[in-house]
Amino acid sequence: MLHRPELHGTRGAVSSTHWLASATGMAMLDRGGNAFDAATAAALVIQVVEPHLNGPAGDVPILAYDAAAERALVICGQGPMPAAATPAAIHALGLAEVPGSGLLAACVPGAFGAWMRLLRDHGRLRVEDVLEPAIAYAEHGYPLLPKAAEMIEVLAPLFRDEWTESGRTYLHHGAAPAPGARMRNPDLARTYRRILAEARAATTDRAGQAEAACAAFYDGFVAEAIDRHLATAEAVDATGRRNRALLTGADLAGWRPTVEEPVAVDYRGYRVHKAGPWSQGPVFLQQLALLEGFDLGAMAFGGADHLHTVVEAAKLAFADREAWYGDPRHADVPLRTLLSPEYAAERRALIGDRASDVLRPGSPDGRAPRIPPVLDRPAPPPDAPDWLGQLDSGIPTVVLRTAARGDTTCVSVTDRDGNMVVATPSGGWLKSSPVIPGLGFPLGTRGQMTNLVEGHPNVLAPGKRPRTTLSPSLVLRDGRPHLAFGTPGGDQQDQWTLQFFLGHVDFGMNLQEAVEARTFHTDHPPTSFTPRLSNPRALVVERGFDARALAELERRGHEIREVPPHTLGKVCATGPTADGGVRAAASHRGEQAYAVVR
């Protein structure tokens, strides 16, 4: 029995990880905007109402389908590392890796610029239209999500004693706000208002105002405030020491978001598009290439063969992620070979009847793979404050007893013209780094996802994009738009969304059925966040799978870990229907993702 129906409409469909963002997106469609306007406005609201998971100084890959141009594209909102970021600079501080928190891991903020690029090139509405809802929620308040309240409570001592600007922004008279409390961020509201004022002052042209808003952020007062603060600021981070940032205002001034061609593969008549290997997106495509050699639809859904086959394919694909993915502008990534049918057939032969407990990257084009070593990291001392243990983990959630080790946000929009947008904004969350005085938001820590291994595709380098986990998906069928979807979940994104997609394609589920189906993932590959944990034979499943199937999986060597039902992922999806309408689905998991259609 479904918790929610698959929604159908005629004007547009919005699905996101927060109900206020979904309502905002639909309001843009009602005002005559298109999917690009709606997605931008929804994402700007998410920056306000989900501050524990993303912010204006975070990162975002945006996948879009422009129906008029009949073109799929990627807007890269992953900012690069600063000009001063080198392995030598990190080693000079006595460190063996980039910390997962604080100022040292900051790269150029990418999210705000990427949304302005989408609005400028493809939208119909003005900056004021898409920015006003976010300003209103920042100024007048929004209900604080329970997970955000939990994070603030856990980090309250850090905010009071060390990250005092974060305390001024998120604490009420030194105390953590209660779940559901009305939360305001007047500094962020003022930042947005000034950006809007400068955009209006620059020009009356719609596209020109979007460009002017971007300039205010990267060349103007926002960049100046960041540069001024970072010139002297030192902030405690996961090392337990106070470190300074490598980022400067010049790094922001030298960057603008780029538009790229997506990478894509065909799977059973569907054309699936992802961002390039500066994201983990191609790992989704590698899994599809491996699984195309199996008749999944003939297997019992949720049975041992189904789970074993999908998990073992994931292990091989993610091993290649560890060895070969990185910014293709700075590294020779053999992506064509990694996605080729010949390579997939060679790798598929490694899937046997037993669970693999070894990370096995391939050798595309005969090249030897290189896996970054697991570092011997000292644990925080027993008498260390609790917040130091939280900072030691670079994930955007507090470390308690949750099943997932990462989280982010998602927005998907489809309009009646066939335009589609999907994005997974993240980074710049309140646990990552102190709030910048006067701006109302912190910097991101995506630099933690680089390594210091000379010659590796993802080695830290100036101007290089860290290989991120963010991974939305866009699908065409017979050359026509079909589906745009994504989920929060850090490293698990391309496992949970894969199972959604396979449920839809191989097992004949509608979107909501596929969203709500029981799901699972493997913890085999190292996480992208510090401290890069892995559990090679672990198979995490939501409670409710057939006991006989789980027993058979244990016999094959999997270590089963059951977690509460409805706890893995928050898939959001939209797409057109065959009769010219639109449809949407949103996960009931977490009770905050909602879809809206008209």
MORAWO-V10589 format. One record per helix or strand of 3 or more residues. SS is the DSSP state (~ for helix, > for strand). FROM is the first residue (numbers start at 1). LEN is the number of residues. If there is no record, write none. Layout:
BEGIN
{{SS | FROM | LEN} {SS | FROM | LEN}}
END
This chain:
BEGIN
{{> | 7 | 3} {> | 12 | 5} {~ | 19 | 12} {~ | 35 | 15} {> | 59 | 8} {> | 71 | 7} {~ | 87 | 5} {~ | 111 | 12} {~ | 127 | 14} {~ | 146 | 16} {~ | 164 | 7} {~ | 186 | 17} {~ | 206 | 13} {~ | 221 | 10} {~ | 249 | 5} {> | 258 | 3} {> | 263 | 5} {> | 270 | 5} {~ | 282 | 10} {~ | 296 | 3} {~ | 304 | 21} {~ | 335 | 4} {~ | 341 | 8} {~ | 364 | 3} {~ | 386 | 7} {> | 411 | 5} {> | 420 | 4} {~ | 446 | 4} {> | 473 | 5} {> | 480 | 7} {~ | 490 | 16} {~ | 511 | 6} {> | 520 | 3} {> | 538 | 5} {~ | 547 | 9} {> | 559 | 5} {> | 572 | 5} {> | 582 | 5} {~ | 589 | 3} {> | 594 | 4}}
END
